[in-house]
Amino acid sequence: MSREIHIGAASIADMKPTNPPERFDLAVVGAGIVGLGVALAAARRGLRVIVIDRDAQANGASVRNFGFITVTGQDRRTMWARARRTRDIWAEVAPAAGIPILQQGLWMVVRRPESVGVLKAFLETEMAVGCQLLTPTEAGRRCPGLSAPDMLAVLESTTELRVESREAIPRLASWLTERHDITFVRSTAVLGIEVPLLHTSRGDVHADRVAVCPGDDFNALYSERLRPYSLARCKLQMLRLASPGFPLPAVLMSDLSLARYAGYAALDAAKPLKARLASEQPEHLKHGVHLIVVQSADGSLVVGDSHHYATTPDPFSSDAVDTLILEEFRAALGITPPPILERWIGTYATATDRPVLMDAPHPCVRIATVTSGAGASTGFAVGEEVIASLLEGGVAT
């Protein structure tokens, strides 16, 4: 469903240019998950919203990821609460928008005593809501297909959700139009902002407030505001494998994730594990490899990933890095990786000093981007914070 609107003196649908342009309470620049989260939060506050995006359809980080709404293991200072809130909104919105929830929960499958120590320490924290430790025997009864001979324990969380991101993001945008009357304008670049005007490649848009959700594009708008944050891009290698022939009990992760996710890695108990991983898997750590395995409706597996950082990462994938990812897959699951069906590169914004960037270049403008690869997991909560800031003042960080 779409709406015909006037932008400046010209209509997207070639309507007569004599009609005055519509005026919106909020313009959102960027239709990734953060932009959609801002749009939803604004509509729930009764605002008239327009979303403007440079691409014809979702094409960035929001559709190149796992679609995994990760709560367990998020940074306990701010991201864990954001992830819990975002998970609750996904649970509410997904059925209403016709977005299937394909998996629920997380299994952290570990094979080192040091990893078991991290899991036990994690279970003593407030972040362990909905979590329990399974023995290899219990895990084997629940999922006989997992046959890693050196599995020592599994942390089971019942909190997480997983959607197919390349399908969920377009469906979410369509639902926002149908349910909340949000206007989407695609294939349109925003060239400059002078509130209440947004100058676009199709003419001017009138909006009283603006939320710029640029993803990893740091140069198009407010580059002078973003430059001091020393932002970079993280490049990921992702794979889709054929079905292993059995259903996974939940999304799977492994020992390497305990050294990467701050909710585990910041615990004192993680220090011995980090030292052992540095000795045993230095190449995996060098390339930022850790394991996430999610399962799609057809049984195929989305597997990843690696992490390489640069101002402008190259677009090329490395077979050696894919090999490292599949080595960890084989060790954690105890099975030969099924045939590779797809490969792709993902990117996301990153910063060394903050998981989310929010900035206020103008009293009626906010910039927001997730700088930690947790957009699907925290985007709805970030959207609520952006709208609260625009309506009530202040800038969350």
C-alpha positions as CSV (number, residue, x, y, z in Angstrom):
1,M,0.0,0.0,0.0
2,S,1.3,3.5,-0.8
3,R,0.2,7.1,-0.6
4,E,0.6,9.7,-3.3
5,I,2.1,12.9,-1.8
6,H,3.3,16.2,-3.0
7,I,7.0,17.0,-2.5
8,G,7.7,20.7,-3.1
9,A,6.1,21.7,-6.3
10,A,6.0,18.3,-7.8
11,S,4.1,15.1,-7.0
12,I,5.7,11.7,-6.8
13,A,2.6,10.4,-8.8
14,D,2.7,13.3,-11.3
15,M,-0.3,15.0,-9.8
16,K,-0.9,18.6,-10.5
17,P,1.7,20.9,-9.0
18,T,-0.8,23.5,-7.8
19,N,-1.7,21.6,-4.6
20,P,0.3,22.7,-1.6
21,P,2.8,20.2,-0.2
22,E,1.7,18.2,2.9
23,R,3.3,19.1,6.2
24,F,4.4,16.4,8.6
25,D,5.0,16.4,12.3
26,L,8.1,14.2,11.7
27,A,10.4,13.3,8.8
28,V,12.6,10.2,9.2
29,V,15.6,10.0,7.0
30,G,16.5,6.4,6.5
31,A,14.2,3.3,6.4
32,G,16.5,0.8,8.2
33,I,15.4,-0.8,11.4
34,V,16.3,2.3,13.5
35,G,14.3,4.6,11.1
36,L,11.4,2.2,11.3
37,G,11.6,2.1,15.1
38,V,11.6,5.9,15.2
39,A,8.6,6.0,12.8
40,L,6.6,3.5,15.0
41,A,7.4,5.4,18.2
42,A,6.3,8.7,16.6
43,A,3.0,7.2,15.2
44,R,2.2,5.8,18.6
45,R,2.5,9.4,20.0
46,G,0.0,10.6,17.4
47,L,2.5,12.2,15.0
48,R,2.1,12.4,11.2
49,V,5.2,10.8,9.8
50,I,7.0,10.6,6.5
51,V,10.0,8.3,5.9
52,I,12.4,9.1,3.1
53,D,15.0,6.7,1.9
54,R,17.6,6.9,-0.9
55,D,17.1,3.2,-2.0
56,A,14.2,1.6,-3.8
57,Q,13.9,-1.0,-1.1
58,A,15.7,-2.0,2.1
59,N,19.3,-2.9,1.1
60,G,21.6,-2.2,4.0
61,A,22.5,-3.7,7.3
62,S,18.9,-4.2,8.4
63,V,18.4,-6.9,5.7
64,R,21.9,-8.4,5.7
65,N,21.9,-9.7,9.2
66,F,20.6,-12.7,11.1
67,G,17.2,-11.2,12.1
68,F,18.2,-12.3,15.6
69,I,16.8,-10.2,18.4
70,T,19.6,-10.8,21.0
71,V,19.0,-10.0,24.6
72,T,21.2,-12.5,26.5
73,G,24.8,-11.2,26.6
74,Q,24.1,-7.6,25.7
75,D,26.0,-4.9,27.6
76,R,24.4,-4.7,31.0
77,R,24.8,-0.9,31.3
78,T,22.3,0.2,28.6
79,M,22.0,-2.3,25.8
80,W,20.4,-5.1,27.9
81,A,17.5,-2.9,28.9
82,R,17.1,-1.6,25.3
83,A,17.2,-5.2,24.0
84,R,14.5,-6.4,26.4
85,R,12.2,-3.5,25.4
86,T,12.9,-4.1,21.7
87,R,12.2,-7.8,22.1
88,D,8.8,-7.0,23.6
89,I,7.9,-4.7,20.8
90,W,9.0,-7.3,18.2
91,A,6.7,-9.8,20.0
92,E,3.8,-7.4,19.7
93,V,4.4,-6.1,16.2
94,A,5.5,-9.2,14.3
95,P,2.1,-11.0,14.5
96,A,0.2,-7.8,13.7
97,A,2.5,-7.2,10.7
98,G,2.4,-10.8,9.4
99,I,6.0,-11.4,10.2
100,P,6.7,-15.0,11.2
101,I,8.8,-15.6,14.3
102,L,10.9,-18.5,13.1
103,Q,12.8,-19.3,16.2
104,Q,12.6,-18.5,19.9
105,G,15.5,-18.7,22.4
106,L,19.2,-19.1,22.4
107,W,21.5,-22.1,23.0
108,M,25.1,-21.1,23.9
109,V,26.9,-24.4,23.2
110,V,30.4,-24.4,25.0
111,R,33.2,-26.9,25.0
112,R,35.8,-25.4,27.4
113,P,35.8,-25.5,31.3
114,E,36.6,-21.7,31.2
115,S,33.5,-21.1,29.2
116,V,31.4,-23.1,31.7
117,G,32.9,-20.8,34.4
118,V,31.7,-17.7,32.4
119,L,28.2,-19.2,32.1
120,K,27.9,-19.9,35.8
121,A,29.1,-16.4,36.6
122,F,26.5,-15.0,34.1
123,L,23.7,-17.0,35.8
124,E,24.5,-15.1,39.0
125,T,23.7,-11.8,37.4
126,E,20.3,-10.0,36.9
127,M,20.7,-10.6,33.2
128,A,20.1,-14.3,33.5
129,V,16.3,-13.9,33.4
130,G,14.9,-16.9,31.6
131,C,18.2,-18.7,31.4
132,Q,19.3,-22.1,32.7
133,L,22.3,-24.4,32.2
134,L,21.8,-27.7,30.4
135,T,24.1,-30.7,30.6
136,P,25.3,-32.4,27.4
137,T,22.9,-35.3,28.2
138,E,19.9,-32.9,28.5
139,A,20.9,-31.1,25.4
140,G,21.3,-34.3,23.5
141,R,17.8,-35.4,24.4
142,R,16.4,-32.1,23.3
143,C,18.3,-32.0,20.0
144,P,20.0,-35.4,19.0
145,G,21.3,-33.7,15.8
146,L,23.9,-31.8,17.8
147,S,26.8,-34.2,18.4
148,A,29.9,-32.3,19.3
149,P,31.9,-34.8,21.3
150,D,33.5,-32.2,23.6
151,M,30.3,-30.3,24.5
152,L,30.4,-29.5,28.2
153,A,27.3,-27.4,28.7
154,V,24.6,-25.3,27.1
155,L,23.3,-22.0,28.3
156,E,19.6,-21.9,27.3
157,S,17.8,-18.6,27.1
158,T,14.0,-18.5,26.4
159,T,14.0,-14.8,25.7
160,E,15.3,-14.3,22.2
161,L,13.3,-14.1,18.9
162,R,14.4,-14.6,15.3
163,V,12.8,-13.3,12.1
164,E,13.9,-13.5,8.5
165,S,15.3,-10.0,8.2
166,R,15.1,-9.7,4.4
167,E,11.4,-10.4,4.6
168,A,10.6,-8.8,8.0
169,I,11.9,-5.3,7.2
170,P,9.7,-4.8,4.0
171,R,6.7,-6.2,5.8
172,L,7.2,-3.9,8.8
173,A,7.4,-0.9,6.5
174,S,4.2,-2.0,4.7
175,W,2.4,-2.5,8.0
176,L,3.5,1.0,9.2
177,T,1.8,2.4,6.1
178,E,-1.4,0.3,6.5
179,R,-1.8,0.5,10.3
180,H,-0.3,3.9,11.1
181,D,-0.7,5.8,7.9
182,I,3.0,6.5,7.6
183,T,4.1,7.8,4.2
184,F,7.2,6.2,2.6
185,V,9.1,7.9,-0.2
186,R,11.8,5.7,-1.8
187,S,14.6,6.4,-4.3
188,T,15.0,9.9,-2.8
189,A,18.1,11.5,-1.4
190,V,17.8,14.2,1.3
191,L,20.3,16.9,0.3
192,G,20.0,19.3,3.2
193,I,17.9,20.1,6.2
194,E,16.7,23.6,7.2
195,V,13.8,22.9,9.6
196,P,11.0,22.9,8.7
197,L,12.3,22.1,5.2
198,L,14.1,19.0,4.0
199,H,15.6,19.6,0.5
200,T,15.4,16.3,-1.4
201,S,16.3,15.1,-4.9
202,R,12.5,15.4,-5.6
203,G,11.8,18.7,-4.1
204,D,11.1,20.0,-0.6
205,V,9.4,18.2,2.3
206,H,7.9,20.2,5.2
207,A,8.3,18.7,8.7
208,D,8.4,20.2,12.1
209,R,10.9,17.7,13.4
210,V,13.5,15.4,11.8
211,A,15.2,12.2,12.8
212,V,18.2,11.3,10.7
213,C,18.9,7.6,10.9
214,P,21.9,7.2,8.5
215,G,23.1,3.7,9.2
216,D,26.7,3.7,8.2
217,D,26.5,6.7,5.8
218,F,28.5,9.3,7.7
219,N,29.0,11.8,4.9
220,A,25.6,12.7,3.4
221,L,24.0,14.7,6.2
222,Y,25.6,16.4,9.2
223,S,29.1,15.1,8.5
224,E,30.6,17.9,10.6
225,R,28.6,16.6,13.6
226,L,29.5,13.0,13.1
227,R,33.2,13.5,12.4
228,P,34.3,13.9,16.0
229,Y,32.9,10.6,16.9
230,S,35.5,8.8,14.8
231,L,33.0,6.4,13.3
232,A,34.0,3.5,11.1
233,R,32.3,0.6,9.3
234,C,32.4,-3.0,10.2
235,K,32.4,-5.5,7.4
236,L,30.8,-9.0,7.9
237,Q,31.0,-12.2,6.0
238,M,27.8,-14.2,6.0
239,L,26.7,-17.6,4.6
240,R,23.5,-19.5,4.0
241,L,23.9,-23.3,4.2
242,A,21.5,-26.0,3.1
243,S,19.3,-27.6,5.7
244,P,21.2,-30.0,8.1
245,G,18.2,-32.3,8.0
246,F,16.9,-31.5,11.5
247,P,15.4,-28.5,13.3
248,L,17.6,-26.5,15.6
249,P,16.2,-26.1,19.2
250,A,17.0,-22.4,19.1
251,V,19.6,-20.0,17.7
252,L,23.0,-21.4,18.4
253,M,26.2,-19.6,19.5
254,S,29.5,-20.9,20.9
255,D,32.6,-20.2,23.1
256,L,33.9,-17.4,20.9
257,S,30.7,-15.3,21.5
258,L,31.5,-15.3,25.2
259,A,34.6,-13.2,24.5
260,R,32.8,-10.8,22.1
261,Y,29.4,-10.0,23.8
262,A,29.9,-7.5,26.6
263,G,27.4,-9.1,28.9
264,Y,29.7,-12.1,29.2
265,A,33.1,-10.6,28.3
266,A,33.0,-7.9,31.0
267,L,32.7,-10.5,33.7
268,D,35.9,-11.3,35.7
269,A,35.3,-15.0,34.9
270,A,35.8,-14.3,31.2
271,K,39.5,-13.5,31.6
272,P,40.8,-17.1,31.7
273,L,38.6,-17.9,28.6
274,K,40.0,-14.9,26.7
275,A,43.5,-16.1,27.4
276,R,42.8,-19.6,26.2
277,L,41.0,-18.4,23.1
278,A,44.0,-16.2,22.2
279,S,46.2,-19.2,22.5
280,E,44.0,-21.8,20.7
281,Q,42.1,-19.7,18.1
282,P,44.2,-16.6,17.3
283,E,43.1,-16.5,13.6
284,H,39.5,-16.5,14.6
285,L,40.1,-13.6,17.0
286,K,42.2,-11.8,14.4
287,H,39.3,-11.8,12.0
288,G,36.6,-11.2,14.6
289,V,35.0,-14.5,14.0
290,H,32.4,-15.8,16.3
291,L,29.5,-18.2,15.6
292,I,25.8,-17.5,15.2
293,V,23.6,-20.1,13.5
294,V,19.9,-19.4,12.8
295,Q,17.4,-21.5,10.9
296,S,15.0,-20.3,8.2
297,A,11.5,-21.6,7.4
298,D,12.9,-23.9,4.6
299,G,15.4,-25.4,7.1
300,S,18.4,-23.6,5.6
301,L,20.9,-22.0,8.0
302,V,22.2,-18.5,8.1
303,V,25.7,-18.7,9.5
304,G,28.3,-16.1,10.4
305,D,30.2,-14.0,11.0
306,S,33.5,-12.1,10.9
307,H,34.3,-8.5,11.7
308,H,36.8,-6.2,9.9
309,Y,36.9,-2.5,10.5
310,A,37.7,0.4,8.1
311,T,36.5,3.8,7.1
312,T,35.5,2.2,3.8
313,P,35.8,-1.6,3.9
314,D,36.5,-3.4,0.6
315,P,33.6,-5.3,-0.9
316,F,35.4,-8.6,-1.3
317,S,34.9,-11.8,0.8
318,S,37.7,-14.1,1.8
319,D,37.5,-17.9,1.5
320,A,39.9,-18.2,4.3
321,V,37.6,-16.3,6.6
322,D,34.6,-18.4,5.5
323,T,36.7,-21.4,6.4
324,L,37.3,-20.1,9.9
325,I,33.5,-19.6,10.4
326,L,32.8,-23.1,9.2
327,E,35.5,-24.6,11.4
328,E,33.7,-23.1,14.4
329,F,30.4,-24.4,13.0
330,R,31.8,-28.0,12.8
331,A,33.3,-27.8,16.3
332,A,30.2,-26.4,18.0
333,L,27.6,-28.5,16.3
334,G,29.6,-31.7,15.7
335,I,28.4,-32.0,12.1
336,T,29.9,-31.4,8.7
337,P,28.7,-28.0,7.4
338,P,26.0,-28.5,4.7
339,P,26.6,-27.1,1.2
340,I,26.8,-23.3,0.9
341,L,23.8,-21.8,-0.9
342,E,24.6,-18.0,-0.6
343,R,27.4,-15.7,0.5
344,W,27.1,-12.0,1.1
345,I,28.8,-9.0,2.8
346,G,27.2,-6.9,5.5
347,T,28.3,-3.6,6.9
348,Y,27.2,-1.6,9.9
349,A,28.3,1.6,11.7
350,T,30.7,1.2,14.6
351,A,32.3,3.3,17.3
352,T,34.9,2.4,19.9
353,D,33.3,4.3,22.8
354,R,29.5,3.8,22.5
355,P,27.0,1.2,21.3
356,V,24.5,3.9,20.1
357,L,25.1,7.4,18.8
358,M,22.6,10.1,19.4
359,D,23.2,13.7,18.6
360,A,21.2,16.9,18.4
361,P,22.5,19.3,15.7
362,H,19.3,21.4,16.1
363,P,16.5,21.5,18.7
364,C,14.2,19.8,16.3
365,V,16.6,17.4,14.7
366,R,18.1,14.2,16.1
367,I,20.7,11.9,14.6
368,A,20.6,8.3,15.7
369,T,22.5,5.2,14.6
370,V,23.4,1.9,16.4
371,T,27.2,1.6,16.4
372,S,27.5,-1.9,17.7
373,G,25.8,-4.2,15.3
374,A,22.7,-4.6,17.5
375,G,20.2,-2.7,15.4
376,A,17.6,-5.5,15.1
377,S,18.1,-6.1,18.9
378,T,17.7,-2.5,20.1
379,G,16.2,-0.4,17.2
380,F,12.7,-0.1,18.6
381,A,13.9,1.0,22.0
382,V,16.3,3.5,20.4
383,G,13.4,4.8,18.3
384,E,11.4,5.5,21.5
385,E,14.4,7.3,23.0
386,V,14.7,9.5,19.9
387,I,11.0,10.5,19.9
388,A,11.1,11.2,23.7
389,S,14.1,13.4,23.1
390,L,12.4,15.4,20.3
391,L,9.2,15.8,22.3
392,E,10.5,16.2,25.8
393,G,14.0,17.5,25.4
394,G,17.4,16.1,26.1
395,V,19.5,13.6,24.2
396,A,19.9,10.0,25.4
397,T,23.2,8.3,24.9
